[in-house]
Amino acid sequence: MADANTVVHIGENSPEQVAFKLMKELANVEGRDLYLGAKNAADQKWVLDTYAECLHAVRGYREAS
């Protein structure tokens, strides 16, 4: 559960929104669908792991490979 002092930014171009847009682009590139019941639907683990990695990258913490 999130800490009561956690701030979530939902405004245009916030790190969270940019990470979400990046995750949607990755889903498109990988042929995954983010809609429940779709033929190639991404599962919960993929969505959460991918969003977390995208947020990490957007915040500048991901090292280049």
KESE-180242 format. One record per residue (C-alpha): residue number from 1; residue in three letters; z, y, x. Coordinates in Angstrom, 2 decimals. Layout:
REM residues N
     n   res         z         y         x
   NUM   ALA         Z         Y         X
...
***
This chain:
REM residues 65
     n   res         z         y         x
     1   MET      0.00      0.00      0.00
     2   ALA     -0.81      3.48      1.27
     3   ASP      1.94      5.72      2.52
     4   ALA      2.90      8.49      0.08
     5   ASN      1.89     11.01      2.77
     6   THR     -1.62      9.58      3.18
     7   VAL     -4.39     12.12      2.64
     8   VAL     -7.70     10.91      1.26
     9   HIS    -10.63     13.29      1.56
    10   ILE    -13.24     12.88     -1.14
    11   GLY    -15.19     16.06     -0.57
    12   GLU    -18.80     16.33      0.53
    13   ASN    -19.27     15.18      4.13
    14   SER    -15.68     14.05      4.58
    15   PRO    -15.31     11.15      7.04
    16   GLU    -14.58      8.84      4.11
    17   GLN    -17.72      9.87      2.24
    18   VAL    -19.93      9.64      5.33
    19   ALA    -18.49      6.16      6.06
    20   PHE    -19.23      5.08      2.49
    21   LYS    -22.82      6.33      2.74
    22   LEU    -23.20      4.52      6.07
    23   MET    -21.87      1.32      4.53
    24   LYS    -24.41      1.62      1.70
    25   GLU    -27.21      2.06      4.26
    26   LEU    -26.02     -1.00      6.18
    27   ALA    -25.94     -3.01      2.96
    28   ASN    -29.52     -1.96      2.30
    29   VAL    -30.67     -2.87      5.82
    30   GLU    -28.93     -6.25      5.62
    31   GLY    -30.29     -6.96      2.14
    32   ARG    -26.86     -7.00      0.51
    33   ASP    -26.24     -5.67     -2.96
    34   LEU    -23.03     -3.81     -3.76
    35   TYR    -23.16     -4.66     -7.47
    36   LEU    -21.09     -7.50     -8.87
    37   GLY    -23.19    -10.43    -10.01
    38   ALA    -26.27     -9.43     -8.03
    39   LYS    -28.24    -12.20     -6.34
    40   ASN    -27.31    -11.08     -2.80
    41   ALA    -24.02     -9.41     -3.64
    42   ALA    -21.74     -8.51     -0.76
    43   ASP    -18.35    -10.13     -1.05
    44   GLN    -15.05     -8.27     -0.91
    45   LYS    -14.44     -9.15      2.74
    46   TRP    -17.84     -7.79      3.81
    47   VAL    -17.33     -4.55      1.87
    48   LEU    -13.83     -3.88      3.18
    49   ASP    -14.59     -4.91      6.78
    50   THR    -17.83     -2.94      6.87
    51   TYR    -16.29      0.19      5.33
    52   ALA    -13.38      0.02      7.81
    53   GLU    -15.80     -0.31     10.73
    54   CYS    -17.93      2.56      9.41
    55   LEU    -14.88      4.79      9.00
    56   HIS    -13.75      3.89     12.50
    57   ALA    -17.19      4.83     13.86
    58   VAL    -17.45      8.06     11.87
    59   ARG    -14.09      9.18     13.22
    60   GLY    -15.40      8.61     16.74
    61   TYR    -13.25      5.62     17.68
    62   ARG    -16.00      3.00     18.03
    63   GLU    -17.15      2.37     21.58
    64   ALA    -20.86      1.96     22.24
    65   SER    -21.87     -1.62     22.99
***
